[in-house]
Amino acid sequence: MNRHLQRLLRTTPQQLRAFEATARLLSVTKAAEELHVSQPTVSVQLKELAAAVGTPLFDTVGRRIQLTAGGQALLETVSEVVGCWQRFESTLSDMQGLVRGRLKIAAVTTAEYFVPDLLGPFAAAHPGVDIDLAVENRDRVVERLEKHSDDLAVMMLPPAHLPLDALPFMANPLVVIAASSHPRAGKRSQLAQLQQERWLMRESGSGTRTVALQHFMAHDFEPRIAMSLGSNEALKHAVASHLGISVISRMAFTGSAAHAGLVELKVSGFPLQRQWQVAWRKDYPLSAAARTFVKYLQSRPSLS
């Protein structure tokens, strides 16, 4: 028997799952929580796996762990094995005319206003597909893309430093909102007329904030940023409480969770016309479920 195959057969799927989760999360505790097993179970599986492959997989640095060179090589190998298996499943599904498996999607927080509406018809048409949806801020979604934790990511600004393919599929206009009693409500305003306003913005790294600040810079406008908030709901509450004005996706403003007491200001240059995009790593194969979801988005009339 091939010695490489002999070494592989000394490992178990449970050990490889424990290793992949720990390497991705860099935490035995978090890996155990994700896998729904005890922390000692994960520790034993990692110890047995290290013995099977004949090299340490993690180093302890202070209170944290990091991959050794051997651990990094094993992680790359596991990723290749998973990719090969996904290609096999996709080929098998194509041969059988079926779409089955798991679809993992990460979406930025603003996308929570419409992604469930996209997933509903898709799930009904493909009952064999289990869907995992993670809603995170943009920095976390980028981190998940870096680790290839998901099949697809829904966001406005895919990161430029990763090898990605992306499909724009829906408009995402950004608007300026204020409390309904704001003096400029119902009037046409130039940016210069809003110079003295207190601007409330999403957190640093947010796609909405990045696009808004790029627009302001292009028009030599420097907003007086009074507060940064980590969610659209917190932003809308703060604006409705007369703490300032803000730039927000119109979807978040007019969606089911929109608050009374807010108004969209008519500001020159707004709305900023942007697109929602679905992005995926082009250096990893897409599963059959992910490919089918991308085709589903392409077929929607709101693509442009």
Residue pairs with C-beta under 8 A, 6 or more apart in sequence:
7 52
7 53
7 54
10 52
10 53
11 49
11 52
11 53
12 45
12 48
14 45
15 45
15 46
15 48
15 49
15 52
16 49
16 78
16 81
17 35
18 31
18 35
18 37
18 41
18 42
18 45
18 46
18 49
19 45
19 46
19 49
19 57
19 71
19 74
19 75
19 78
20 75
20 78
20 82
21 30
21 31
21 34
21 35
21 42
22 28
22 31
22 42
22 46
22 58
22 65
23 57
23 67
23 71
23 75
24 31
24 147
24 149
25 31
25 34
26 64
26 65
26 66
26 67
27 65
28 39
28 42
28 43
28 46
28 65
29 39
31 42
32 38
32 39
32 41
32 42
35 42
46 57
46 58
49 57
50 56
50 57
53 70
53 74
55 68
55 70
55 71
56 68
56 70
56 71
57 67
57 68
57 70
57 71
57 74
58 65
58 66
58 67
58 68
58 71
59 65
59 66
59 67
59 68
67 75
79 148
79 284
83 284
83 285
86 285
86 286
86 287
87 285
89 100
89 101
89 287
89 288
90 285
90 286
90 287
90 288
90 291
93 99
93 100
93 101
93 288
94 288
98 128
99 126
99 128
99 129
99 288
99 289
99 292
100 128
100 129
100 288
100 289
101 128
101 129
101 130
101 287
101 288
101 289
102 129
102 130
102 131
102 132
102 287
102 289
103 129
103 130
103 131
103 132
103 151
103 152
103 287
103 289
103 290
103 293
104 131
104 132
104 134
104 149
104 150
104 151
104 152
105 115
105 119
105 131
105 132
105 133
105 134
105 150
105 151
105 152
105 153
105 154
105 293
106 133
106 134
106 135
106 136
106 140
106 141
106 144
106 145
106 149
106 150
106 152
106 153
106 154
107 115
107 133
107 134
107 135
107 136
107 141
107 153
107 154
107 155
108 135
108 136
108 137
108 138
108 141
108 154
108 155
108 156
108 207
109 135
109 136
109 137
109 231
109 232
110 156
110 172
110 207
110 208
110 232
110 249
110 251
110 252
111 135
111 154
111 155
111 276
112 135
113 249
113 251
113 252
113 255
113 256
113 257
114 170
114 251
114 255
114 276
115 133
115 135
115 154
116 133
118 297
119 131
119 133
122 129
122 131
122 293
122 296
123 129
123 131
125 296
126 289
126 292
129 289
129 292
132 150
134 144
134 150
136 144
137 203
137 205
137 206
137 230
138 155
138 157
138 205
138 206
138 207
139 205
141 153
141 155
142 159
142 162
144 150
144 153
145 153
145 158
145 159
145 162
145 164
145 279
145 281
146 162
148 281
148 284
151 280
151 286
151 287
151 289
151 290
151 293
152 278
152 279
152 280
152 290
152 293
152 294
153 278
153 279
153 280
154 276
154 277
154 278
154 279
155 207
155 276
155 277
155 279
156 172
156 207
156 208
156 211
156 274
156 275
156 276
156 277
157 207
157 210
157 211
158 164
158 166
158 277
158 279
162 281
163 281
163 282
163 283
164 279
164 280
164 281
164 282
165 279
165 280
165 282
166 277
166 278
166 279
166 280
167 277
167 278
167 279
167 294
167 297
167 298
168 275
168 276
168 277
168 303
169 275
169 276
169 277
169 278
169 297
169 298
169 300
169 302
169 303
170 275
170 276
170 300
170 302
170 303
171 273
171 274
171 275
171 276
171 302
171 304
172 249
172 250
172 251
172 274
172 275
172 276
173 249
173 250
173 271
173 272
173 273
173 274
174 208
174 211
174 212
174 247
174 248
174 249
174 250
174 270
174 271
174 272
174 274
175 247
175 248
175 249
175 250
175 253
175 264
175 265
175 270
175 271
176 194
176 245
176 246
176 247
176 264
176 265
176 267
176 270
177 236
177 239
177 245
177 246
177 247
177 248
177 253
177 262
177 263
177 264
177 265
178 184
178 185
178 239
178 245
178 246
178 262
178 263
178 265
179 239
179 240
179 241
179 242
179 261
179 262
179 263
180 260
180 261
180 262
180 263
181 242
182 245
182 263
182 265
184 193
184 194
184 265
185 263
185 265
186 263
186 266
187 266
188 266
188 268
189 265
189 266
189 267
189 268
190 267
190 268
191 216
191 219
191 221
191 267
191 268
191 269
192 221
194 223
194 245
194 267
195 221
195 224
196 224
197 223
197 224
197 244
197 245
198 224
198 226
198 227
198 243
198 244
198 245
199 223
199 224
199 225
199 226
199 244
199 245
199 246
199 247
200 225
200 226
200 227
200 228
200 229
200 235
200 238
200 239
200 243
200 244
200 245
200 246
201 209
201 212
201 213
201 223
201 225
201 227
201 228
201 229
201 246
201 247
202 208
202 209
202 228
202 229
202 230
202 232
202 235
203 209
203 228
203 229
203 230
204 228
208 247
208 248
208 249
209 228
209 247
211 272
211 274
212 247
212 272
213 223
215 269
215 272
216 222
216 223
219 269
226 243
226 244
227 238
227 243
227 244
229 235
229 238
232 248
232 249
232 252
232 257
233 257
235 246
235 248
236 248
236 252
236 253
236 257
236 258
236 259
236 262
237 259
238 244
238 246
239 245
239 246
239 262
240 259
240 260
240 261
240 262
245 265
247 270
247 272
250 264
250 271
252 258
253 262
253 264
278 293
278 294
278 297
280 286
280 290
280 294
286 294
297 303
